[in-house]
Amino acid sequence: MPDRRTILTTTGLAALGMALPQAVVAGTKKGARPGPYLIGADISWIPEDEAAGARYFVDGVQKDPILLLRDAGFNAIRLRIFVDPARGYAKREPDKAWAGLAQTIKLGKRIRDAGLYLVLSFHYSDIWADPEHQGVPAAWAGYDLPQLAKAVEAHTHDTLVAMRAGGAPVDMAVIGNETTFGMLWPHGRVTLSTSTGNPVTDANHARVGVVGGFDGFAQLLRAGIAGARRAEPEVQIQLHNHLGRHWPIVREWTDALIARKVDFDVIGFSCYQQRAQGDWATSFSEFVKRYPDKGLLVAEYSSRKRYINDLVHALPDKHGWGAFIWEPTRHQEAIFDKDGHNAGEGAKPDLIAQGLNSAEAPGGLVSAQAAPRPEPTGPMGKGGDYVANDLLKLYGEMAKAYR
């Protein structure tokens, strides 16, 4: 008999005519994907853009962007959530609190009403949490590690309870965004024994002082996982490492967390750039061999769309759960055009030797002095007409191929 989570996450997909694997009925092998392959996207910017006047078109017809993506072959959506964006990310529009709880419930309900699988990525910060930034929320300033752990558990639990109450129950919770170097610095910050090979990232993490290390990081992760499972006992738990290209770091990081009893279902990797061709393939194949009871997905990517999805889908024993393109309406190689050009300015370098991809090191060099810029004005979103381009067709092809 399938559990409640399986029923939740496959009923909507079945209604769309997507074949469900026999494992859903017979019981899924641990580590294998528990339902259809996830063809996903993170579309957290859409409410901001819609508020600024964005419209979305396919084949000359205006359409709700969520339904547009669903009908093109997507079956899963990831959203991000900040702790208090009015004091951080959305301080230009604090009354909107973009990517806060109220906005995320509204967008999540649209996603669930469309019959799509819902992933929620917790940024335990008031603003972006990524490999170069993992700032403590203003409300938690001055907390020690035990206090932070309690805050993480309560915030995760209360958020998921509120999502369900608002008609947007979450299928998968991501406990921290791109936490390769930990979270809630310095208490949950980790240092790694291996260079990333990216000079920007390596410079930013060369001298960080006293940090909590893997013990502190694992305590925070366990707290978030406990809060998630207390709110949603069947929720799938994802951890997120941004270096899908770097198997030695992935192994060091994953081994350290498993040794500290961090219990999760699936690892998500960011895959924007490689050092050499084949890096992603190496990481994926080595991961599923070393951790046969864990799943693998790509949490973020942009270019090389079919290649990345084919790599994940082809992993043995269905250990590849899916892949989520990050902000495909207007980031990097977008699947929409705006004003006659790719809305995200097109593909970015695949190899580090071709130039650094800003998605892998968004913070820049610590020593660099940024030129002063005037405070931005106007809406945070980007309005205008977004017209689906030929890249969208790839997703329908994948949906058929992966059934």
Disulfide bonds with the S-S distance in Angstrom:
none
